[in-house]
C-alpha cells in the first residue's frame, strides 16, 4: 500500500476541524472510513499524527509538521485543478498562429477582436509571411497552426482542413482601360503589365499556370513580396493584378477598382494547416472556432452582395 490522496485529504480534514466526526462530514465520508484512512496513513508513515481521547483530538508534534506541509500540498493541488479547468474552458492560454498576408490583414483583425470579447485571457501572437514560410513554421512547431492557402502537397504527418473558397478578381487603377468593363476575361491580360506576388506566395502558381494554359503573355511581370506593395503599385497606375477576395483593396477605395475575373472563374482554397501529432490546446481550438466563424460570415456577406 502507498500513501494516496485519500489518506492526505482525510488527515488534513481532521487537522482543520479538530474532530473525526466534523472532518468526515466535511469531506462526505463515513466516520469509520475516515478513521481507517488516518490509521492507514499513520501506519504507512510509521508515526502517530493525532493523539486521540474520547473527548478530544490533538496533533502530535510530528503530526503538526507533517500536516502543515500536507495542507500546502492540498492547496497547490486544488489550485492546479482550478487553473487547468480554466485552460480547458479556453479562459486563458497562449496561441501562435501564422497566416499568409491577405488572411493576416483581413481575417485576423476580426478574429482577434471576437476572441478578445469571448476569451479575454487568451493571448494570441500572429505571424504573417509567405505561404512557404507559414507552412514551415507549423512543421517546425513554431506555430500552433496556420491559416493559409491549400498547399500543392500537404506532407506526411500534416493535415489541411478547407475552410473557405476565395475567388480571384482583377484589380487596377480607375483610369485603366480595363476599369470600364463589368467583367474581365483572363485573355484580356495579354500584353498588360502584371503585378504579381512572389513565387513563394500561395496564389502565384495558380495564376501563373492559368496564364501558361491560355498562352497569355503579359508585357512584363513585376513580382513583389507583400500585398501592401501590390496595392501601392496599383495606386500608382503601374499595372494590373490578379488578387483573391481576401487580398482586395478596401471597399470604396478612392483610386482602385475590382472586376470579376472570368473565363474561367477561379478560386483558391483557404484552410487551417496543422500537425497530426500535435493536439490543439483548448485556447487554440477556441481561436480556430472564431476564425471559422469569421470566414463563414464573410462568405454569407459575399452571397448577400451577389
Buried (B, 14 or more C-beta within 10 A) or exposed (E): EEEEEBBBBBBBBBBBBEBBEBBBBBBEBEBEEBBBBBBBBBEEBEEEBBEEEEEEBEBBEEBEEBBEEBBEBBEEEEEEEEEEEBBEEBBBBEBBBBBBBBBBBBBBEBBBEBBEEBBEEBEBEBBBBBBBBBBBBBBEEEBBBBBBBBBEEEEEEBBBEEBBBBBBBBBBBEEBEBBEBEBBBBEBBBEBBBBBBBEBBBBBEBBBEBBEEBEBBBEEBBBBBBBEBBBEBBBEBBBBBBBBBBBBBEEEBEBBBBBBBBEEEBEBBBBBBBBEEBEBBBBBBBBBBBBBBBBEEBBEEBEEEE
